[in-house]
Amino acid sequence: MSAQPGDALSGNEIDLQQIAALVDTGDPAAIAAAVAPLHPADLAELLNILPRPESRKTVFGLLPATVAATVVTRLSPAALTEILESRSDDELQGLVEELDSDDAADLLESVSKERAQAVLQGLPGSVAARIQQLLKYPPDTAGGLMKSEYAAVLQGATVEEAVEIVRTLAEAVADIHNVLVVDHRFHLLGVLSLSRLILARAGETVDAVMDRQVISVTVDTDQEEVARLFRKYDLVSLPVTDPRGALLGRITVDDIVEVLEEEANEDFSKLSGLGQEEPLFDSPGRAIKRRLPWLGLNLFTTSLSASVIGLFEGTIHSRALAAALMTIVAAQGGNAGVQTLTVMVRGMAMGKVGLAQARGILFKELAVACGNGIALGIAAGVVTYLLHGEPLLATVLGIALVVNFLIAALVGSLIPLILRWLRADPAIASSVFVTACTDMCGFFSFLGLLSIGLRYV
């Protein structure tokens, strides 16, 4: 049996670098033979790694319309922009017609409004209307994630009628997981899984076998809340309604996987001080504009830390080793603070941490910090004494580590909560403030304790 597009397994068994080298030869017949058996996911990965725009355009031009439509939904932003710019409006319209409404709307959001409008005008009226409706919703809401294709039956319909509706819609509606039950005003009343529908008696009504405890969201629900519901209830599909409860569409689990990845990348970028996810091949100018404000803030906070050191210049001169040991206190406190911060921000993102849980979490983090501080303080103090024979420095180092670990737990727990209370994103620049506090407090505690100790030596 000959291989068909999509028959091949994932890139674990495919040398995409070898195919990329073949693409560089420019032999159309060889390229077509090499890419024909690839799965759309592997094709998208191949297009993403090809170094030249011309190579991407060549490979994409060889793909059948149905495969090309699937591939564009998996491309990186840079590769997608290049591909769409190389396609005519008629070719772009052909891609849109092959896609579900949510993917079609996402694709048209990647081009200019003028071009999107031109493509919509060439589509059948009903298709264009569905896509235009989706384009009205912000992309990070349930309305922006949903697709308008779904399987629904009126209350009072029999199981046999519902099965026939599913058969009729099978080709037009991809990935039917549930049948939604609505009234004559299209208000959502219940949900019926396919497995339950198949097992029900043909003469029974859907009202008798449907689940009336429907988990649904409105179109303005934030995508983070949508993702939380999918995780909490192990959903594969989620109905979307308007504020009055009328059914508008559904969100499927494949869209939520993308949301989870997007949110994780966004939170990681914010914790790194970037504010938002930075494309790997972004232009130097945009990268500088994105990073410079946070680096400037970091410069200001490190200047404050340096000023703390300046207050104890005489102490450092009298004990030169102190200059090296104080960096241990600051670095360990910074690491501990970021650990606490990461736990807090992750808990907030998953909806598990709020002001009500703040006291319990704070006490737990302080207990952990105390245990870690004492263990590492004793270890660092003993090593310092054995290496340098300085009992005062060894004692001060151990105590300062305990103090700074406690401060790290305190600021790592409170700063995200304070930002949430101020209605700011807890991930933005939190690490900058945490490390600034642990640096200043680490230097101050170590040098302050050492200054006091030197008076009695």
PyMOL commands that set and color helices and strands:
alter all, ss='L'
color gray80, all
select helices_A, chain A and resi 11-13+16-24+28-35+40-49+53-61+65-72+77-86+89-98+101-108+113-121+125-135+142-145+159-169+194-199+206-209+223-233+253-271+284-310+313-318+321-349+355-388+391-421+430-455
alter helices_A, ss='H'
color red, helices_A
select strands_A, chain A and resi 152-154+178-182+188-193+217-218+237-241+247-252
alter strands_A, ss='S'
color yellow, strands_A
deselect
rebuild
show_as cartoon
